[in-house]
Amino acid sequence: MGFLDRVLGNDRQRAETKYAGRESASEKAARRRREGHRRNLGRTAAQGQAWEDRDRQQDRKGRWYRAAR
């Protein structure tokens, strides 16, 4: 039990009574973290496709040696 718990009381108990029906800060942070994983799918897919296109174009040139980029 920390100092703030002694001064302010039980945080979880207060959250259950005073803020009933509302999303907690930790739940909100977890939700945003989960949403963040899906946020850049389109851009990431486009970057991967561009890399694939460049790689295939390099292969079509017929060179056996590919210089470092």
N, C-alpha and C positions, 0 to 999 in steps of 0.2 A: 504494500500500500504506500503510494507516494505522497508527497506533500500536498499536491493539488487535490488528490482524492480525499485527503483529510479536510481540506479547506472547503472544497466545492461539493463533496459528497460523491456518491456512486454515479459515475457517468452513464453506465448502462441502464441503471434503474431510472434515472432522470430522462433518458432518451425514450424509454418504453412508455413513460407516463406523459411527459410534456410534449413530445414530438411524435406521438402515435400516428401512424398512417403516412409518415413522411419518409423519404429515402435518407438513409444515414450517409455520412460523408465517406465512410469506407465502402459502402455499397455503390455510391456514385463513382468513386475512383475506380473500383473494379469494373463497373459497366463501361466507363470511358476507355479503360485499358483494353477491354475485349473488343470494343468498337474500333479502336485504333488499328487492330490487326487487319481489318477489312477496308480501311480507309483508302489505301493506295493500290488496290488491286489492279485497276485499269492502267495506271501509270507504270507499274511494275511489269505488267504483261506487255505493254508497248515497248518498254526497254528490252525485255527478253526477246521479243519478236525482231526488233531492230538488230540486236546482236546476231540472232540466227540468220537474218537476211544478209548481213555483212559477211558472216562466216561462209554461207553458201556461195555468195558472189566471189569470194576469194578462192573457193574450191573450183569454181567454174573457169577461172583464169588458167588453170592447168599447171600452175607452178608447183613444184614439189617442195619448195622451201618457202616458208612464210616468215617474213621479217617481223621482228617485234614491233608492237604498236606503240 
